[in-house]
């Protein structure tokens, strides 16, 4: 690591240590207050404003600004909860998560894999894999590593501790695709955050606009004819969430692989759009999801 990366990792480690010194709810509130105050002032918030204009054109500027501040507060909560993730288990009250759709997870655990869970950067997405692992599902995650190796190592350690085992983390790209195929072939379950742009993906509608979307999820599912399970977290309050697991999607059978991949990818985008419309402040609006021309 470079000197700058070491200093950055030390700063992040210090911030995590400070957050761990507080109870989970207080850590989440503290981080939410900081992010809600500073985030809207950052240049990247212009991307969020553009996304809101494109996706929710009925909102005027004051409404968009309120949503951007709420998004930053939610992101702050998620960061504040991250060091406490191993302690946020299933509960009916207090810090942790309640489960909606536990019967689906029990059935999947009894049936065995392979299977694919998908979600988006909605509320505390980091809680999804640990909640599935709690029901005995052997999970692997396709993920984008943090740019700083030291920070990435900290996040990997938190994920491992939250799941009670070493986590199979598969980097996005060709290497990760091979690992995902091997994991699914062995009867494992794969978790994918499916709401980011992929320039060499396929064009599928999102909020009524063309969005380049990764086809790997659909390709894996159709290859194995395995369940594709929608799941997302819904914030109830600081360090308090509801994990919602929905019945598996119906796999298309048009007899044409490319058509089936496009249809299933479209169904995944439709789920994500439905969740975001229901609770727009929970989505991370900071990604450039559409064509470059939209952000000029």
N, C-alpha and C positions, 0 to 999 in steps of 0.2 A: 504494500500500500504506500501511496505517496504521503508526504508529511501533511498535506491538506486533508487527505482522506482520514488519516489518523486523528487529526484534530476534530474533524467532523464527527467521527465515530465516538470520540471521547465526549463531545457535547451531547450527542444523542443518548449515550449511555448515562450521562449525568442527569439528563431530563427524565429518562426512564426510572432512574433511582429515586429522583424527587417524587415522581408520580406514585411509585410504589410505597412511599412513606405515608401517603394519604389513603384513607378508605376508598374503595372503588368509585362510589358515587361522588365523593368530593374531588377525586382526581379527574373524573369526567367533567364535572362542572367547571373546575379550574381551567382545563384545557379548552373547553367550549367557550369560556369567556375570552380567553386569549385569542383563539382562532376567529371568533365572531367579531372581535375588535380590529384585528389586523388583516384578516383574509380579504375582506372586500376592497382593501386599499391596494392589493397586489395586482400587477398587470394581468396575471392569468385570469382574474375575475372578468376581464373583458370577453374571454372565451366563453365563460359561463353565461354572460349576458347574451352573446350571439346565439348560443345553443337554445336559450330560453325563447328568444325571438323566433327562431326557426321551428321549435317544437311546440311551443305554447303561445302562438301569436295573439291570443286573446288577452294576454297580460300587458298592462301598460308599464312604463318604466319604473314608477314607484313599487308596483307589485313585484317586478323582476328583482329590484334591489332588495326588497324584503326577503324574497326567496333565496337570493345569493347569501345574505347574512345568515339565514337559517341553515343553509347548506354548510357554511363554514362552521357554524356552531355544532352541527351534527358531526362533521369531520373531526372537530376538536374532541368531542365526546369519544369518538372511535379511537383516536390517538391516546386519550387519557385512559381508556379501558384496556389498551393493548398490553401494558405490563401486568395487568391483573387478569389477563385472559385465562390462565390456568385455574383461577379461583372462581370463574363465572360458570358454574355448573347449573344443572336443572334445578329449579326451585319454584315454589308457588308464590313467594313474596321475597322482597329484598333483592340484593345484587344477584344477577344470573339471568337465566332464560327460561321461559315456559315454552313448551313444545305443542304445536298444532300440526297434527298429521303423524303422531307417534305410531299409529297403527300401520301406516305405510312403511315406516322404517323397520318395524318389527317383522312385517311380511317380507321385506327385502333381505333382512338378516337371516330369516328362516330359509328363504329361497336360495340365497347366495348370489354372487355376481356372475357375470359382469353387469355393470350398470353405470350410468353417467348422471351425475348431478350437475345442474347449471344454475348460475345466479348472475348477479351484476354487482357493481360497486354501490350497494344500497345499504344504508344504515351501517351496522357493524358486520360487514361481510366476513371478517376474520372468525366469527363465531360459528359459521356454518359447518366447517369440517370437524371441529371438536364436538359439535352436537351430534353429527352423524356417527363419529367414532364412539361416542358414549353408548350407542345402540349396537355396538359390535361390528360395524361395517369397516372393512379394511380399505382405507382411503389413500389415494395418491392425488396430488394437486398439480395441475399445470399452472405455472406462475411466471411472472416477470420479476427477476431478481432485482433488488435495490442496487443502484449504481455503485454505492460504496460497499465493498466487501465486508467491512467490519459491521456496518449497520445490517447488512443482509444476514450475517451470522447471528446477530442478536434476535432478529425476527424469526429466523429458523429455529432458534433455541426456544423462543416463546411458543411457537407452533408445536414443537415436539412436546414441551411440558404440558401444553393444554390438551394434547391428544393422548398423553400417557404412554407414548411410544415414539420411536424414530419415525419421522414423517417422510414419505416418498415424495420429494419435490422435483418436478420435472420442468426444466427450463423450456420456454416457448421456442419453437423452431424444430428443425429436423431431428435433433437428438431427443428432445422432449416427446416428439411424435412416436419415435421408436420405443421409448420407455413407456408411453401410454398404451401402445399396442401390446407390449409385453405384460403390463399390469392387468389390462382387461383380459388377455388370454389366460392369465393365471386365476381368473375369477375375482379380481379386485374391483373396487368402485373408484371412479375418476371424478374429480371436482374441477369445474371450469367456470371462470368468470367470463361471460360471453358478450360483454357490452362494450368492448374496445374496437377501434377501427383496425382493419388489416388491409394495407394498400393493395396486396395481391390476393385479396379474398374474392368473394362473389357479391354482386350488388343485390341487396335485399332491402325491402322497405322497412323504415323505422320512423315513426311519427309522420308517415306519409311521404317521406323523402328517401331517395336512394342512399343506402349506407353500405360501404364495403365491409363485409362481415366474414370472419373466419369460417370456412366450411368443415373444419376438422371434426367438430363435435358430431355433426350429422354423418360424416363419412365413417367415423368410428361406430356410431350407433347402428347404421345400416349394415356395416360389415358384420357386426356381432348379433344384430337383431335383438339388442338388449334394451332394457327400460331407460328412458330419458326422463329424469325427475326434476321438475321445477322446484326451487327452494329459495327463500330469501328471508332476511331478518327484518323485523319491523321494530323500530324503537318505541318503547313505552316510556322510558325516562333515562336519566343518567345511570349507566351500568345495569340497565333493566331492559331486556329485549324479548320479543316473541319470535321464535323460529317457525316459519310456516312452510311445511312440505306438502306439495300438491300431488295428485295422482299422475302417473307417467303419461307423457304425450302419446298420442296414437302415431305409430310409425307409418309413413306413406308407402304405398305399394303401387306405383304407377308403371313399373316395369322398365323405367328409364332411370339410370343411376343419377344422372345430372339433375333431372327434374325432381327426383326424390330428395336429393341433397338440398336443392333450393327450397322445396316445400317445407322440409323439417327446419332448416335454418330460419325461414320466415316465421314458423310457429314459435321458435325460441325468441326471436325479436318481438313478436306479438306479446308474449308473456312479460318480457322486460318492460315493454311500453305500458302494459296494463298496470304493473307494479308502480312505475314511475308516475303515471297519471294519478294514481290513488294517493301517493305521498311524494310529491315532487321535491320537497326539501330534503328527502333522504338520499337522493341520487347524487353522485359525484359529477356535476355538470362541467368539470374542468377539462375533459378530454375533447379533442377535435374529432368529432365522430363522423362528420360529413366531408364533402369535397373541399379542397384547399380554397377554392374561389369564395366559398361562403364566409371565410374568416379574414378576407382582405378588407 
